[in-house]
Amino acid sequence: MRNIEINELLTYFISSANHSFAPDSDPFTFENVTDALFSLATNVKPTDARTFLGTELPGLVYFDTEIVVAGEGTDLSTLPFESAPPAEVLMNEREVAEEKLQQSVADKPAQPAKKPEKTDVLIYHSHNMEAFLPLLKNTKDSNKAVTSDERANVVGLGSRLSESLLQKGIGASQDKTNINKELLKREWTYSSSYKVSNEVVHASAEANPNLKYFIDIHRDSARKDKTTATINGKTYARLYFIVGKENKNYQANLEYTKKLNAKVEEKYPGLSRGVFLKTKLEGNGVYNQDISNRAILIELGGVDNNLEELHRTVDALSEAFADIYWEENGGSKE
């Protein structure tokens, strides 16, 4: 059974009286039409349990995330949602676990044989403080998984991805703006993070018109059982993709994201939790994706993933991204 758009329903009723208006294919069933009418009258979708409870549990409306591609284990009970760290946590620096970070120095991608002809990939971080508990000292509280030390947060993952793409001949750059520091300076709340990162991506695009691919790397707040996969005997930090539906041209970004997600799953089955559409009811809704039809947001790992798992996933993502990149731009991997 599929959903019916209002214009399709109108066409159905007109064609019932005049068969010259009948659609070419995919005729509706009585069940389709009945469900559509029921949804119009009650604002309830029979296939979505959230709509039955939305009026009784008002907070449920904020879980307005749509599953476009469901990864292994993904359903309504495991939908991702945004949750801001407490303000006092963001204002206090947290120490990192130095002994857990030694690998990051020795395990860096090789330098590229030659510099790419152009830089057309920008990696940045709207929530730059998002970090990982195994890399922090003296805390197991998921609300305190934040630090400005890039060795233990998503900025470090962005650096590794940038270096890995460069090694594959792709012109990648990274913006390391401390968005949280800028928020504190302006006395803005955490919810304004995308206002600041929007300034960052537009300034970068103005400085370099070649930029086409924009990658915003985040960390999910879910726990390890949801964010870890075992592939060929090794554990990986699972990832997923967010597409903002409030961008009027979101469809192009969605198609690209689905293609990238499919490549990730082809090479590393079970690594992706899926592709999700979000409106402004549950998050920013645009996520700076109006700047390009190749702008994506990736949630990489969760609060409990360790450095080895995170690095494996960054390297896997780099492989999949490079495959799609060279398919779209010609040439071949270095």
Buried (B, 14 or more C-beta within 10 A) or exposed (E): EEEBEEEBBEBBEEBEEEEEEEEEEEEBEEEBBEBBEEBEEEEBBBEEEBBBEBEEEEEBBEBBBBBBBBBEBBEEEBBBBBEBBEEEBBEEEBEBBEEBBEEBEEEBBEEBEEEBEEBBBBBBBBBBBBBBBBBBEEBEEBEBBBBBBBBBBBBBBBBBBBBBBBBBBBBBBBBBBBBBBBBEEEEBEBEBBBBBBBBBBEEBBEEBEEBBBBBBBBBBBBBBEBBBBEBEEEBBBBBBBBBBBBBEEBEBBBEBBBBBBBBBBEBBEBBBBBBBBBBEEBBBBBBBBBBBBBBBBBBBBBBBBBBBBBBBBBBBBBBBBBBBBBEEEEEEEB
